Amino acid sequence: MNTDATQETPATGWWTEAVIYQIYPRSFADANGDGIGDLPGITARLDHLSELGVDAVWLSPFYPSPQADAGYDVADYRDVDPLFGTLADADKIIAEARARGLRVIVDLVPNHTSSRHRWFQAAVAAAPGSPERQRYIFRDGRGPQGAEPPNDWESVFGGPAWTRLPDGQWYLHLFDTGQPDLNWDNPEVRAEFLDILRFWLDRGVDGFRVDVAHGLIKQADLADWQEPQEILSGPDVDKPRPPMWDQDGVHDIYREWRRLLDSYDGERILVAEAWVEPAERLARYVRPDEMHQAFNFEYLLAAWTATAQYAVITRSLEATDSVGAPTTWVLSNHDVVRHASRLGLAVGGGRPNGIGIGDPQPDAALGLRRARAASLLMLALPGSAYLYQGEELGLPEHTTLPDEARQDPTWERSLHTQRGRDGCRVPIPWEADAPSYGFGPTDASWLPQPPSWAEYALDRQRGVDGSTYELYRTALRLRREHGLARGPLRWLSSGDEVLTFTNGGLTVLTNFGAEPVPLPAGAEVLASSAPLAGDGVPTDVTVWLRA
């Protein structure tokens, strides 16, 4: 990246170039036929990840949990929920992945526990002001008899962020009522999570994806926030921060964690799920003594236009270059509408919180076309990248999921005004003609799969020239062979309709305009997200070229 900004010495390590594949365990592969994916199912499908060409896998939570928020409500951080298997199964995944040259990152949920966690159970049983309650954020209410919540904060899932106990005190939950927020000003909480990190590091995990990394510290006075609640912290560097997000105190926590990880061999890493804008604020999470990666959600949210893509890529690279960190690109995950559907909606129409029956439906063909172009563009950028299970198949959102099948707490807590995230979490298809499309040995599936899953199944795409699966395999191979993760990126054009840059000896061109763009004379096409129009690059197509 050409920039005059002050730069730290670039970090080195496997994570600076890695492509990491997210597995949502309950929807990846079901070994025992109960309709819910599990750890043995993941182990049985690890060869798929090796063949695809990724470097590591990130496992969403598999800990014991009442599943109020699909496992992001953890009751025990040092065990495996029987729904998914056993600790021995977790150890086997780590060992089998390592045998295939794959690293393993596990999810860590430090902002809140489950209400079934032994700490919270003890807090509920204890008196106000007790040491047990100091582990969480309890407050007296406002108004007569303290009958009103302590402040006006809302839950990300809808409704108030406070719930009252029978003794009159209120506890904070920025998410579901079953996810009470921990008090990270309490040294006991900090010591506990250092021990949790050691537990999994000693078992051989290669790192941690840190859930809600920007939320652990709250403004001390818990001041009212008379704005709509969003997990995103805000777009301006100097704008007052929401009192529940992106407080400066979180960075002391991650410096301590970084020192612990650095004491282990094998280059263990921390990955921030921090919904923080702008890029300059996000870069603070990946300074040399803090985390290694931070998901670039500003990029995920950027409109599919040349100007928007150029702006976010430039701004992101400049921000991370300034602290010597890689930019971490992502287009889909378990919390957002899959990009094969999101990009089939009208450009600039906002980001829906789920799509369901009766909602404006995406153009499936347009969405897939743009998704393939966006993925090929993303994988050509310097830095690391994350893939969400099924995107290598071109898998769309399940946009006609029956409302009665929804399990995301957002649906109920928003009083049915937001569909939630179930549509991107539907179990993925492996075999077109098998029960549950190969997800498991029976027809059981914890969320219903649509009939269209058959056409996206892996066995319909493997070895098929032009399939989305083979496009991803080709892109990952070329990315590695040409060192695209290392850069540098140099812009050749950044107009209103076309983006062109060089990286690793290749030229990358994406056409956002309505008319085909001529190929450079003498260029060899190494990869294309869709068939070309003679010597022209059609609209919504990305090509990788060698002069």
C-alpha positions as CSV (number, residue, x, y, z in Angstrom):
1,M,0.0,0.0,0.0
2,N,1.4,3.4,-1.0
3,T,0.9,5.8,1.9
4,D,2.8,8.6,3.6
5,A,1.3,7.7,7.0
6,T,3.7,6.8,9.9
7,Q,4.0,3.0,10.0
8,E,5.0,0.4,12.5
9,T,7.3,-2.4,11.4
10,P,5.0,-5.0,9.8
11,A,4.2,-8.0,12.0
12,T,5.3,-11.4,10.8
13,G,3.7,-14.7,11.6
14,W,1.4,-17.2,10.1
15,W,-1.7,-15.1,11.0
16,T,-0.6,-12.2,8.8
17,E,-1.3,-14.2,5.7
18,A,-3.7,-16.9,6.8
19,V,-7.1,-17.8,5.3
20,I,-9.2,-19.0,8.3
21,Y,-12.4,-21.0,7.9
22,Q,-15.3,-20.4,10.4
23,I,-17.2,-23.5,11.5
24,Y,-20.5,-23.0,13.2
25,P,-20.5,-26.5,14.9
26,R,-24.3,-27.1,15.1
27,S,-24.6,-26.5,11.3
28,F,-21.5,-28.1,9.8
29,A,-21.7,-31.8,10.1
30,D,-23.8,-34.1,12.3
31,A,-22.2,-37.5,13.1
32,N,-24.8,-39.0,15.4
33,G,-28.0,-38.2,13.5
34,D,-29.7,-36.0,16.1
35,G,-30.0,-33.1,13.7
36,I,-27.4,-30.9,15.4
37,G,-23.8,-30.7,14.2
38,D,-21.1,-32.0,16.5
39,L,-17.4,-32.2,17.1
40,P,-17.0,-35.8,15.6
41,G,-18.8,-34.5,12.5
42,I,-16.3,-31.7,12.2
43,T,-13.4,-34.2,12.5
44,A,-14.9,-36.4,9.8
45,R,-15.0,-33.4,7.4
46,L,-11.5,-31.9,8.0
47,D,-10.3,-33.2,4.7
48,H,-12.7,-30.8,3.0
49,L,-10.8,-27.9,4.6
50,S,-7.4,-29.3,3.5
51,E,-8.7,-29.8,-0.1
52,L,-10.1,-26.3,-0.1
53,G,-6.7,-24.8,0.8
54,V,-7.3,-22.9,4.1
55,D,-4.8,-22.5,6.8
56,A,-6.8,-22.7,10.0
57,V,-10.3,-23.3,11.4
58,W,-12.2,-21.2,13.9
59,L,-14.8,-23.1,15.9
60,S,-17.8,-21.1,17.3
61,P,-18.7,-22.1,20.9
62,F,-19.1,-25.7,21.8
63,Y,-19.1,-25.2,25.6
64,P,-21.8,-26.3,28.0
65,S,-24.7,-23.9,27.6
66,P,-28.5,-23.8,27.8
67,Q,-28.3,-22.4,24.3
68,A,-30.3,-19.2,24.9
69,D,-28.0,-17.7,22.2
70,A,-26.8,-20.7,20.4
71,G,-23.9,-21.3,22.7
72,Y,-22.8,-17.7,23.2
73,D,-24.2,-18.1,26.7
74,V,-21.5,-20.2,28.3
75,A,-22.2,-22.1,31.5
76,D,-18.7,-23.7,31.8
77,Y,-15.7,-22.5,29.9
78,R,-13.6,-25.6,30.5
79,D,-15.8,-28.3,29.1
80,V,-17.8,-29.4,26.0
81,D,-21.6,-29.5,25.8
82,P,-22.8,-33.1,25.5
83,L,-24.8,-31.7,22.5
84,F,-21.5,-31.5,20.6
85,G,-19.4,-34.2,22.2
86,T,-16.7,-34.4,24.9
87,L,-13.4,-32.9,25.8
88,A,-11.8,-35.9,24.2
89,D,-13.6,-35.0,20.9
90,A,-12.2,-31.5,21.2
91,D,-8.7,-32.9,21.7
92,K,-9.2,-35.1,18.7
93,I,-10.1,-32.2,16.4
94,I,-7.0,-30.3,17.5
95,A,-4.8,-33.4,16.8
96,E,-6.4,-34.3,13.5
97,A,-6.3,-30.7,12.3
98,R,-2.6,-30.4,13.2
99,A,-2.0,-33.7,11.3
100,R,-3.4,-31.9,8.2
101,G,-1.4,-28.7,8.7
102,L,-4.5,-26.8,10.0
103,R,-4.4,-24.6,13.1
104,V,-7.4,-24.4,15.4
105,I,-8.9,-21.2,16.9
106,V,-11.7,-21.5,19.5
107,D,-14.3,-18.9,20.5
108,L,-14.0,-17.1,23.8
109,V,-17.0,-15.3,25.2
110,P,-15.7,-12.9,28.0
111,N,-18.3,-10.1,28.0
112,H,-21.0,-12.3,29.6
113,T,-21.7,-15.7,31.0
114,S,-24.8,-17.8,30.9
115,S,-27.3,-17.2,33.7
116,R,-26.7,-20.9,34.4
117,H,-23.0,-20.3,35.1
118,R,-22.2,-21.2,38.7
119,W,-21.0,-17.6,39.4
120,F,-24.3,-16.1,38.4
121,Q,-26.3,-18.7,40.3
122,A,-24.3,-17.8,43.4
123,A,-24.9,-14.1,42.7
124,V,-28.6,-14.5,42.5
125,A,-28.6,-16.4,45.8
126,A,-26.4,-13.8,47.5
127,A,-27.3,-10.5,49.0
128,P,-27.0,-7.1,47.2
129,G,-23.4,-5.8,47.6
130,S,-22.0,-9.3,48.2
131,P,-18.7,-10.4,46.6
132,E,-20.7,-12.8,44.4
133,R,-22.6,-9.9,42.9
134,Q,-19.5,-7.9,42.3
135,R,-18.5,-10.4,39.6
136,Y,-21.4,-9.0,37.5
137,I,-23.0,-5.6,37.0
138,F,-25.8,-5.2,39.5
139,R,-27.4,-1.9,40.4
140,D,-30.3,-0.5,42.3
141,G,-33.1,0.8,40.1
142,R,-34.4,4.3,39.7
143,G,-37.7,5.9,40.6
144,P,-40.1,4.9,43.4
145,Q,-39.0,1.7,45.1
146,G,-36.3,1.3,42.4
147,A,-38.9,0.0,40.0
148,E,-37.3,1.5,36.9
149,P,-34.0,0.2,35.3
150,P,-30.8,1.9,36.4
151,N,-30.3,3.6,33.0
152,D,-31.9,3.7,29.5
153,W,-29.7,1.1,27.8
154,E,-31.3,-1.3,25.4
155,S,-30.3,-4.8,24.6
156,V,-28.7,-5.5,21.2
157,F,-31.5,-8.2,20.8
158,G,-34.3,-5.7,21.6
159,G,-36.0,-4.6,24.8
160,P,-34.3,-3.2,28.0
161,A,-30.7,-4.3,28.9
162,W,-31.7,-4.7,32.5
163,T,-33.7,-7.4,34.3
164,R,-34.9,-7.2,37.9
165,L,-34.5,-9.9,40.5
166,P,-37.1,-10.5,43.3
167,D,-34.9,-8.7,45.8
168,G,-35.2,-5.5,43.8
169,Q,-31.8,-5.2,42.2
170,W,-31.2,-5.2,38.5
171,Y,-28.5,-6.9,36.5
172,L,-27.1,-5.8,33.1
173,H,-27.3,-7.9,30.0
174,L,-26.4,-6.2,26.7
175,F,-27.7,-9.2,24.9
176,D,-30.2,-11.8,26.1
177,T,-31.6,-12.0,29.7
178,G,-29.7,-15.3,29.9
179,Q,-26.4,-13.5,29.2
180,P,-25.5,-11.4,32.3
181,D,-22.6,-9.0,31.7
182,L,-19.5,-9.6,33.7
183,N,-17.8,-6.9,35.8
184,W,-14.3,-6.5,34.2
185,D,-13.3,-4.0,36.9
186,N,-13.2,-6.9,39.3
187,P,-9.7,-8.5,39.5
188,E,-11.4,-11.9,40.2
189,V,-13.0,-11.9,36.7
190,R,-9.7,-11.0,35.1
191,A,-7.8,-13.8,37.0
192,E,-10.5,-16.3,36.0
193,F,-10.2,-15.6,32.3
194,L,-6.4,-15.8,32.4
195,D,-6.9,-19.3,33.8
196,I,-9.5,-20.2,31.1
197,L,-7.0,-19.1,28.4
198,R,-4.3,-21.3,30.0
199,F,-6.7,-24.3,30.1
200,W,-7.2,-24.2,26.3
201,L,-3.6,-23.2,25.4
202,D,-2.4,-26.2,27.4
203,R,-4.7,-28.3,25.3
204,G,-3.0,-27.0,22.1
205,V,-5.4,-24.5,20.6
206,D,-3.7,-21.9,18.4
207,G,-5.7,-18.9,19.4
208,F,-9.0,-17.3,20.5
209,R,-11.6,-15.4,18.6
210,V,-12.8,-13.0,21.3
211,D,-16.6,-12.3,21.2
212,V,-17.8,-8.7,21.7
213,A,-14.2,-7.7,22.3
214,H,-15.1,-4.0,22.4
215,G,-17.7,-4.4,25.2
216,L,-16.0,-5.7,28.3
217,I,-15.5,-2.3,29.9
218,K,-18.4,0.0,30.5
219,Q,-18.2,3.7,31.3
220,A,-17.9,3.9,35.0
221,D,-21.1,6.0,35.6
222,L,-23.2,3.8,33.3
223,A,-24.6,7.1,31.8
224,D,-27.8,7.1,29.8
225,W,-27.4,6.7,26.1
226,Q,-30.2,8.4,24.2
227,E,-29.4,6.7,20.9
228,P,-30.7,3.5,19.3
229,Q,-28.7,0.5,20.5
230,E,-26.3,-0.9,17.9
231,I,-23.4,-3.2,18.5
232,L,-21.4,-1.0,16.1
233,S,-19.6,1.7,18.1
234,G,-19.9,4.6,15.6
235,P,-18.2,6.0,12.5
236,D,-16.3,9.1,13.9
237,V,-12.9,9.0,15.6
238,D,-13.7,11.8,18.1
239,K,-17.4,11.3,18.5
240,P,-18.4,10.4,22.1
241,R,-18.3,6.7,22.4
242,P,-21.4,4.8,23.5
243,P,-20.9,4.1,27.2
244,M,-21.1,0.4,26.7
245,W,-18.8,0.0,23.7
246,D,-15.1,0.6,22.8
247,Q,-14.0,2.0,26.2
248,D,-10.2,2.6,26.4
249,G,-9.9,0.2,29.4
250,V,-10.4,-2.9,27.2
251,H,-6.9,-2.5,25.9
252,D,-5.3,-3.2,29.2
253,I,-7.1,-6.5,29.3
254,Y,-5.8,-7.5,25.9
255,R,-2.2,-6.5,26.7
256,E,-2.3,-8.8,29.7
257,W,-3.7,-11.6,27.5
258,R,-1.1,-11.0,24.8
259,R,1.7,-11.4,27.4
260,L,0.2,-14.7,28.4
261,L,-0.1,-16.0,24.8
262,D,3.5,-14.8,24.0
263,S,4.7,-17.0,26.8
264,Y,3.6,-20.1,24.9
265,D,5.4,-21.5,21.8
266,G,3.7,-21.9,18.4
267,E,2.6,-18.3,17.7
268,R,-0.8,-18.4,19.4
269,I,-3.2,-15.5,18.4
270,L,-6.0,-13.3,19.6
271,V,-8.7,-12.2,17.2
272,A,-11.0,-9.3,18.0
273,E,-14.7,-9.4,17.1
274,A,-14.9,-5.6,17.7
275,W,-17.7,-3.8,15.9
276,V,-15.7,-0.6,15.9
277,E,-15.6,2.2,13.4
278,P,-13.7,4.0,11.9
279,A,-10.7,2.0,10.9
280,E,-8.4,4.2,13.1
281,R,-10.3,3.1,16.2
282,L,-10.3,-0.6,15.2
283,A,-6.5,-0.4,14.6
284,R,-6.0,0.2,18.3
285,Y,-7.0,-3.4,19.0
286,V,-4.1,-4.7,16.9
287,R,-1.3,-2.6,18.1
288,P,1.9,-4.6,18.6
289,D,1.3,-5.5,22.3
290,E,-2.4,-6.3,21.9
291,M,-4.4,-8.6,19.6
292,H,-3.1,-10.1,16.3
293,Q,-6.2,-9.7,14.2
294,A,-9.5,-7.7,14.2
295,F,-12.4,-8.4,11.8
296,N,-12.9,-5.6,9.4
297,F,-16.6,-5.2,9.6
298,E,-16.5,-1.8,7.9
299,Y,-15.4,-3.7,4.9
300,L,-18.2,-6.3,5.3
301,L,-20.7,-3.5,5.5
302,A,-19.4,-1.5,2.5
303,A,-21.7,-1.0,-0.4
304,W,-21.0,-2.8,-3.7
305,T,-19.7,0.2,-5.6
306,A,-16.3,1.1,-6.9
307,T,-16.1,4.2,-4.8
308,A,-17.2,2.6,-1.5
309,Q,-14.9,-0.4,-2.0
310,Y,-11.9,1.8,-2.9
311,A,-12.5,4.0,0.2
312,V,-12.8,1.2,2.7
313,I,-9.9,-0.8,1.3
314,T,-7.6,2.3,1.3
315,R,-8.7,3.4,4.7
316,S,-8.3,-0.1,6.2
317,L,-4.8,-0.7,4.9
318,E,-3.6,2.7,6.0
319,A,-5.0,2.2,9.5
320,T,-3.5,-1.2,10.0
321,D,-0.2,-0.3,8.3
322,S,0.1,2.5,10.9
323,V,0.3,-0.1,13.7
324,G,2.2,-2.8,11.8
325,A,-0.8,-5.2,11.7
326,P,-2.4,-7.2,8.9
327,T,-5.9,-6.2,7.8
328,T,-8.4,-9.0,8.4
329,W,-11.0,-9.2,5.6
330,V,-14.4,-10.9,6.0
331,L,-17.6,-10.9,3.9
332,S,-19.9,-13.3,5.9
333,N,-20.2,-14.9,9.3
334,H,-22.9,-16.4,11.6
335,D,-24.2,-12.9,12.6
336,V,-25.0,-11.4,9.2
337,V,-27.0,-12.2,6.1
338,R,-24.8,-14.3,3.8
339,H,-23.1,-12.1,1.1
340,A,-24.5,-14.3,-1.7
341,S,-27.9,-12.9,-0.7
342,R,-26.9,-9.5,0.8
343,L,-25.4,-8.5,-2.5
344,G,-28.5,-9.5,-4.3
345,L,-30.4,-6.7,-2.6
346,A,-30.6,-3.1,-3.9
347,V,-27.2,-1.3,-3.5
348,G,-27.4,1.2,-0.6
349,G,-30.5,-0.4,0.9
350,G,-29.0,-1.0,4.3
351,R,-28.1,-4.2,6.1
352,P,-31.1,-6.3,7.0
353,N,-31.2,-8.2,10.3
354,G,-32.3,-11.3,8.6
355,I,-34.7,-11.9,5.6
356,G,-37.9,-13.9,5.8
357,I,-41.2,-14.6,4.2
358,G,-42.9,-11.3,3.2
359,D,-39.6,-9.4,3.1
360,P,-38.1,-8.0,-0.1
361,Q,-36.3,-11.0,-1.5
362,P,-32.8,-10.8,-3.0
363,D,-32.1,-11.5,-6.7
364,A,-30.4,-15.0,-6.2
365,A,-28.5,-14.9,-9.5
366,L,-27.3,-11.4,-9.1
367,G,-26.3,-12.0,-5.5
368,L,-24.2,-15.1,-6.4
369,R,-22.6,-13.2,-9.3
370,R,-21.6,-10.3,-7.1
371,A,-20.6,-12.6,-4.2
372,R,-18.2,-14.5,-6.4
373,A,-16.7,-11.2,-7.6
374,A,-16.5,-9.8,-4.1
375,S,-14.8,-13.0,-2.8
376,L,-12.2,-13.0,-5.6
377,L,-11.6,-9.3,-4.9
378,M,-11.2,-9.9,-1.1
379,L,-8.8,-12.9,-1.6
380,A,-6.5,-10.7,-3.7
381,L,-6.1,-8.1,-0.9
382,P,-3.0,-8.1,1.4
383,G,-3.6,-9.4,4.9
384,S,-5.6,-12.3,6.3
385,A,-9.1,-13.4,5.4
386,Y,-11.9,-15.3,6.9
387,L,-14.4,-17.6,5.2
388,Y,-17.7,-18.7,6.6
389,Q,-18.8,-22.3,6.2
390,G,-20.7,-22.8,3.0
391,E,-19.6,-19.6,1.2
392,E,-17.2,-21.7,-0.8
393,L,-20.4,-23.3,-2.2
394,G,-22.0,-20.0,-3.0
395,L,-24.5,-20.8,-0.3
396,P,-27.2,-18.1,0.1
397,E,-29.3,-17.1,3.1
398,H,-32.4,-19.2,3.8
399,T,-34.7,-16.3,3.1
400,T,-38.0,-18.2,3.3
401,L,-37.4,-19.9,6.7
402,P,-40.8,-20.3,8.5
403,D,-41.1,-17.9,11.3
404,E,-42.2,-20.7,13.7
405,A,-38.8,-22.4,13.1
406,R,-36.8,-19.4,14.2
407,Q,-34.5,-19.8,17.3
408,D,-32.5,-16.6,17.4
409,P,-33.5,-14.6,20.5
410,T,-33.5,-11.5,18.4
411,W,-36.8,-12.6,16.8
412,E,-38.7,-12.8,20.1
413,R,-37.0,-9.9,21.9
414,S,-37.6,-7.5,19.0
415,L,-41.3,-8.5,19.1
416,H,-41.0,-10.0,15.7
417,T,-39.7,-6.9,14.1
418,Q,-36.3,-8.4,13.2
419,R,-35.9,-11.8,11.6
420,G,-32.6,-12.5,13.3
421,R,-29.7,-14.6,12.2
422,D,-31.1,-18.1,11.7
423,G,-31.1,-17.8,7.9
424,C,-27.3,-17.8,7.8
425,R,-27.0,-20.7,10.2
426,V,-29.0,-23.4,8.4
427,P,-27.0,-26.7,8.2
428,I,-24.9,-26.8,5.0
429,P,-25.3,-29.3,2.1
430,W,-22.7,-31.9,1.3
431,E,-24.4,-34.4,-0.9
432,A,-27.4,-33.5,-3.1
433,D,-29.3,-36.8,-2.9
434,A,-28.5,-37.8,0.7
435,P,-30.7,-37.3,3.8
436,S,-30.4,-33.8,5.1
437,Y,-28.2,-33.1,2.0
438,G,-25.4,-35.0,3.7
439,F,-25.4,-32.9,6.9
440,G,-26.1,-36.0,8.9
441,P,-27.1,-39.7,8.5
442,T,-30.8,-38.9,8.9
443,D,-33.3,-36.2,7.7
444,A,-33.1,-34.4,11.0
445,S,-31.9,-30.8,10.9
446,W,-32.2,-28.3,13.8
447,L,-33.2,-25.7,11.2
448,P,-35.1,-26.7,8.1
449,Q,-33.0,-26.8,4.9
450,P,-34.6,-25.4,1.7
451,P,-35.0,-27.6,-1.4
452,S,-32.5,-25.4,-3.2
453,W,-29.7,-26.8,-1.1
454,A,-29.3,-29.7,-3.5
455,E,-27.9,-27.5,-6.3
456,Y,-25.3,-26.0,-3.9
457,A,-24.1,-29.4,-2.4
458,L,-20.4,-30.0,-2.5
459,D,-20.7,-33.2,-4.5
460,R,-22.5,-31.2,-7.3
461,Q,-19.5,-28.8,-7.5
462,R,-16.3,-30.7,-6.8
463,G,-14.4,-31.1,-10.0
464,V,-16.9,-29.0,-12.0
465,D,-15.2,-26.3,-13.9
466,G,-16.6,-22.9,-13.1
467,S,-18.3,-24.0,-9.9
468,T,-18.1,-21.7,-6.9
469,Y,-16.2,-24.4,-5.0
470,E,-13.6,-24.7,-7.7
471,L,-13.3,-20.9,-8.0
472,Y,-12.4,-20.7,-4.3
473,R,-9.9,-23.6,-4.6
474,T,-8.2,-21.8,-7.5
475,A,-8.2,-18.5,-5.8
476,L,-6.7,-19.9,-2.6
477,R,-4.0,-21.7,-4.5
478,L,-3.1,-18.7,-6.6
479,R,-3.2,-16.4,-3.5
480,R,-0.6,-18.7,-1.9
481,E,1.6,-19.1,-5.0
482,H,1.8,-15.4,-5.7
483,G,2.1,-14.2,-2.1
484,L,-0.9,-11.9,-2.4
485,A,-1.3,-11.8,1.4
486,R,2.1,-10.0,1.6
487,G,1.3,-7.2,-0.8
488,P,2.1,-4.5,-1.5
489,L,-1.1,-3.3,-3.2
490,R,-0.8,-0.5,-5.7
491,W,-3.8,1.1,-7.3
492,L,-3.9,1.5,-11.1
493,S,-7.5,2.9,-11.3
494,S,-10.1,3.8,-8.8
495,G,-12.9,5.4,-10.8
496,D,-16.7,5.3,-10.4
497,E,-17.1,2.0,-12.2
498,V,-13.8,0.0,-12.2
499,L,-11.2,-0.8,-9.6
500,T,-7.8,-2.1,-10.7
501,F,-4.7,-2.8,-8.6
502,T,-1.5,-4.8,-8.7
503,N,-0.4,-7.2,-6.0
504,G,2.1,-10.0,-6.1
505,G,2.9,-9.6,-9.7
506,L,-0.8,-9.9,-10.7
507,T,-3.3,-7.3,-11.8
508,V,-6.7,-7.5,-10.3
509,L,-9.7,-5.8,-12.0
510,T,-13.3,-5.6,-10.8
511,N,-16.0,-4.1,-13.0
512,F,-18.9,-2.4,-11.1
513,G,-20.2,-0.6,-14.2
514,A,-22.9,-1.5,-16.6
515,E,-20.7,-2.1,-19.7
516,P,-17.9,-4.6,-20.3
517,V,-14.3,-3.3,-19.7
518,P,-11.6,-4.3,-22.2
519,L,-8.9,-6.6,-20.9
520,P,-5.3,-5.2,-20.9
521,A,-3.5,-6.2,-24.1
522,G,-1.6,-9.4,-23.8
523,A,-2.9,-10.2,-20.3
524,E,-3.3,-13.9,-19.3
525,V,-6.5,-14.6,-17.2
526,L,-5.6,-16.7,-14.2
527,A,-9.0,-16.5,-12.5
528,S,-12.3,-15.0,-13.3
529,S,-15.5,-14.9,-11.1
530,A,-17.7,-15.4,-14.2
531,P,-17.2,-16.1,-17.9
532,L,-15.8,-13.2,-19.9
533,A,-17.4,-11.4,-22.8
534,G,-14.9,-12.0,-25.5
535,D,-12.0,-9.8,-24.5
536,G,-14.1,-7.8,-22.1
537,V,-14.8,-8.1,-18.3
538,P,-18.6,-7.9,-17.8
539,T,-20.3,-6.1,-15.0
540,D,-20.0,-7.5,-11.5
541,V,-17.0,-9.6,-12.4
542,T,-13.5,-9.8,-10.9
543,V,-10.5,-11.1,-12.8
544,W,-6.9,-11.9,-11.8
545,L,-4.5,-11.3,-14.7
546,R,-0.8,-11.8,-15.4
547,A,0.9,-9.6,-17.9
